[in-house]
């Protein structure tokens, strides 16, 4: 059984090569954004502006996490919705799912295999982008009077992907896949990314009136899939000093990490719900592996056709008698 699921996952991964237009566009946008961040000096605002004063390192753990959340927050959900939300919907349109469901693979197993294959494609794209990011942050010449570069640490680059990007991708991808299976409408697959972008821009990321209760503010930090509000409230809005940003490890608190696990659980639960939806709808129209049902349906169709032919003959005879 594991071999069957692995086969479906492998087929999904091979069917979505990294050089497809949507994948090339995703990689190109991420690379250009990273180049703009490095050249434009987008980083945690701290340190001295005086020549020779202490400066924040561009490749510190905090600065890389801050840049990753800003880049992936508004952009990633749209590409994840395409890569993870469309495959099962496309299978239904091409009737490929009927061949899949004729095998011993369960509907839920099929849904998870397709989803894992989509995530593997995203992981490949992010892996190539990670190499580009490291090259830009570590090799682009800097003006020592304006910005500095600290020692290279691979974990500083990988950690934001695991803490911020992966939970967001699993959540958005799972819910988008469920929306596609539930509605069978491709346009509604993008409902979640659009809603997240609008709510994040106008409410979650920047909305912070002085009368806002601390509890509500903290809840908004936890429900934000991108983690941008949590990063701003805890490490950016209040300057902690250049020494802290350059040397302290990026260590999210346990509650924030638990909220990321909840996002992952919600995304996986949505994939499970998509498989259950396929199972409920599949009993009516997926009959490839049920010869008895096909014969019964054919017999009923033949009987109905014979009744129609008899009615036509009677009607024609009556018409001829009236003439």
C-alpha positions in Angstrom: 0.0 0.0 0.0 2.8 2.4 0.8 4.3 1.7 -2.6 1.0 2.7 -4.3 0.8 6.0 -2.4 4.5 6.6 -3.2 3.8 6.0 -6.8 1.0 8.6 -6.9 3.2 11.1 -5.0 6.0 10.5 -7.5 3.7 10.9 -10.4 2.5 14.2 -9.0 6.0 15.4 -8.5 7.1 14.5 -12.0 3.9 15.9 -13.5 4.7 19.3 -12.0 8.3 19.9 -13.2 10.1 22.9 -11.7 10.3 24.5 -15.2 6.6 25.0 -15.6 5.6 28.6 -16.2 4.0 29.1 -12.7 7.1 27.6 -11.0 9.5 29.8 -13.1 7.4 32.9 -12.3 7.4 32.0 -8.6 11.2 31.5 -8.5 11.9 34.6 -10.6 9.7 36.8 -8.3 11.3 35.4 -5.1 14.8 36.0 -6.6 14.0 39.5 -7.7 12.5 40.3 -4.3 15.5 39.0 -2.5 17.8 41.0 -4.8 15.7 44.1 -4.0 15.8 43.5 -0.3 19.6 43.1 -0.4 20.3 46.1 -2.6 17.6 48.3 -1.1 18.7 47.7 2.5 15.4 46.3 3.8 16.3 45.1 7.2 15.5 45.5 10.9 16.0 49.2 11.7 18.5 49.5 14.4 22.1 50.6 15.0 23.9 53.9 14.5 23.8 56.0 11.3 27.1 57.5 12.1 30.1 56.4 10.0 31.9 53.7 12.0 29.1 53.2 14.4 27.5 49.8 15.2 25.4 48.4 12.3 22.9 45.6 12.1 24.2 42.6 10.2 22.2 41.8 7.0 22.7 38.1 7.5 21.8 37.9 11.2 19.1 35.4 12.3 16.6 38.1 13.1 17.1 40.1 9.9 16.8 37.0 7.7 13.6 35.9 9.5 12.2 39.4 9.1 13.0 39.5 5.4 11.5 36.0 4.8 8.2 36.9 6.5 7.9 40.1 4.5 8.6 38.3 1.2 6.5 35.2 1.6 3.6 36.7 3.6 1.8 38.3 0.6 3.2 36.3 -2.2 3.4 32.6 -1.2 -0.3 31.9 -0.7 -1.1 32.6 -4.4 1.5 30.2 -5.7 0.7 27.5 -3.1 -3.0 27.7 -4.1 -2.1 27.0 -7.7 0.4 24.2 -7.0 -1.6 22.4 -4.2 -5.2 23.4 -5.0 -5.5 22.6 -8.7 -4.1 19.1 -9.2 -7.1 17.2 -7.8 -9.5 19.6 -9.6 -7.6 19.0 -12.8 -7.8 15.2 -12.3 -11.6 15.5 -12.0 -11.9 17.5 -15.2 -9.8 15.0 -17.2 -11.5 12.0 -15.5 -8.0 10.9 -14.4 -9.4 10.5 -10.9 -11.6 7.7 -12.1 -8.6 5.6 -13.0 -7.0 6.4 -9.6 -10.1 5.4 -7.7 -10.4 2.1 -9.6 -7.2 1.0 -7.8 -7.0 -0.1 -4.2 -5.8 3.4 -3.1 -8.2 5.0 -0.8 -9.7 8.5 -1.5 -7.9 10.0 1.5 -4.7 8.3 0.6 -4.9 9.7 -2.9 -5.6 13.2 -1.6 -2.6 13.1 0.7 -0.3 11.7 -2.0 -1.3 14.5 -4.4 -0.8 17.0 -1.7 2.6 15.7 -0.6 3.7 15.6 -4.3 2.7 19.3 -4.6 4.7 20.2 -1.5 7.7 18.4 -2.8 7.6 20.6 -5.9 7.4 23.7 -3.7 10.3 22.4 -1.6 12.4 22.0 -4.8 11.7 25.6 -5.8 12.5 27.0 -2.4 15.7 24.9 -2.3 16.9 26.6 -5.5 15.8 30.0 -4.2 17.7 29.3 -1.0 20.9 28.9 -2.9 20.3 32.2 -4.7 19.4 33.9 -1.4 22.6 32.7 0.3 24.7 33.9 -2.7 23.1 37.4 -2.7 23.4 37.9 1.1 26.9 36.6 1.3 28.5 37.8 -1.9 27.0 41.1 -2.9 29.5 43.9 -2.1 28.4 46.2 0.8 29.4 49.7 1.8 31.0 49.1 5.2 30.0 52.6 6.3 26.3 51.7 5.9 25.8 48.0 6.3 27.8 45.0 7.6 27.8 41.3 7.1 28.2 38.8 10.0 29.6 35.2 9.9 27.8 32.7 7.7 25.4 30.4 9.4 23.3 28.0 7.3 20.7 27.7 10.1 19.9 31.4 9.9 18.7 30.8 6.3 16.8 27.6 6.9 15.1 28.4 10.2 12.6 31.0 8.7 11.5 28.5 6.1 10.7 25.9 8.8 9.1 28.3 11.3 7.2 30.7 9.0 7.0 29.4 5.4 6.3 25.7 5.9 3.3 26.1 8.2 1.8 28.8 6.0 2.3 26.6 2.9 0.7 23.6 4.5 -2.3 25.6 5.8 -3.0 27.5 2.5 -2.3 24.5 0.3 -4.6 22.1 2.3 -7.5 24.6 2.5 -7.1 25.5 -1.2 -7.2 21.8 -2.1 -10.4 21.3 -0.1 -12.0 24.3 -1.7 -11.2 22.9 -5.2 -12.6 19.5 -4.4 -15.6 20.9 -2.5 -16.7 23.5 -5.1 -15.2 22.2 -8.4 -14.6 25.9 -9.2 -11.0 26.8 -10.1 -11.6 30.5 -9.3 -12.6 29.7 -5.7 -9.2 28.0 -5.1 -7.8 31.6 -4.9 -10.4 32.7 -2.4 -8.2 32.0 0.6 -5.1 33.8 -0.8 -7.1 36.9 -1.7 -8.8 36.9 1.7 -5.5 36.5 3.5 -3.9 39.3 1.6 -6.8 41.8 2.1 -7.2 40.9 5.8 -3.5 41.0 6.4 -2.8 44.4 4.7 -5.8 46.2 6.3 -6.1 44.5 9.7 -3.6 41.9 10.9 -0.2 43.4 10.1 -0.6 47.1 10.8 -3.9 47.6 12.7 -2.9 48.5 16.3 -5.0 51.3 17.9 -4.0 52.4 21.4 -7.3 51.1 22.8 -6.7 47.5 21.4 -6.6 45.0 24.3 -3.3 43.1 24.8 -5.2 39.8 24.6 -6.7 40.7 21.2 -3.3 41.9 19.9 -1.7 38.6 20.9 -4.5 36.6 19.3 -4.0 38.4 16.1 -0.3 37.6 16.3 -1.1 33.9 16.7 -3.7 33.6 13.9 -1.6 35.4 11.3 -0.3 32.6 9.0 2.7 34.6 7.8 3.9 35.5 11.3 4.5 39.2 10.3 2.5 40.7 13.1 4.2 38.5 15.7 7.6 39.6 14.3 6.7 43.3 14.3 5.2 43.4 17.8 8.0 41.4 19.5 11.2 42.3 17.7 10.8 45.2 15.3 8.4 47.9 16.8 10.6 48.2 19.9 14.3 48.5 19.1 16.2 46.0 21.2 19.7 47.2 20.2 22.1 46.3 17.5 23.9 43.9 19.8 20.8 41.8 20.4 19.9 41.6 16.7 23.4 40.6 15.6 24.2 38.0 18.3 20.9 36.7 19.9 19.5 33.5 18.4 16.1 33.7 16.7 14.0 31.7 19.2 10.2 31.9 18.8 8.3 31.3 22.0 6.4 28.1 22.7 3.0 29.6 22.2 3.9 30.9 18.7 5.4 27.6 17.7 2.2 25.9 18.9 0.2 28.2 16.7 2.3 27.1 13.7 1.6 23.5 14.6 -2.1 24.3 14.7 -1.8 25.8 11.2 -0.2 22.6 9.9 -2.9 20.5 11.6 -5.6 22.6 10.0 -4.0 22.2 6.6 -3.7 18.4 6.9 -7.2 18.2 8.2 -8.4 20.1 5.1 -6.6 17.5 2.9 -8.3 14.7 4.8 -11.7 16.5 4.4 -10.9 16.7 0.6 -10.3 13.0 0.5 -13.6 12.3 2.4 -15.4 14.6 0.0 -14.0 12.6 -3.0 -15.1 9.4 -1.3 -18.7 10.6 -0.8 -19.1 11.9 -4.3 -17.2 9.0 -5.9 -19.8 6.4 -5.2 -22.2 7.9 -7.7 -20.0 8.6 -10.7 -16.8 6.5 -10.3 -17.9 3.0 -11.4 -14.8 1.9 -13.3 -14.0 -0.9 -10.9 -17.5 -2.2 -10.4 -18.6 -4.3 -13.4 -21.9 -5.3 -11.8 -22.9 -1.7 -11.4 -22.0 -1.0 -15.0 -24.1 -4.0 -16.2 -27.1 -2.9 -14.1 -26.8 0.7 -15.4 -26.6 -0.6 -19.0 -29.6 -2.9 -18.5 -31.7 0.0 -17.1 -30.6 2.2 -20.0 -31.6 -0.4 -22.5 -35.0 -0.9 -20.9 -35.6 2.8 -20.9 -34.6 3.0 -24.6 -37.0 0.1 -25.5 -39.9 1.9 -23.7 -39.2 5.1 -25.6 -39.1 3.2 -28.9 -42.5 1.6 -28.2 -44.0 4.9 -27.3 -42.7 6.4 -30.6 -44.2 3.5 -32.6 -47.6 3.8 -30.9 -47.6 7.6 -31.5 -46.7 7.1 -35.2 -49.5 4.5 -35.6 -52.0 6.9 -34.1 -50.8 9.7 -36.3 -51.2 7.5 -39.4 -54.8 6.4 -38.4 -55.8 10.0 -37.9 -54.6 10.9 -41.4 
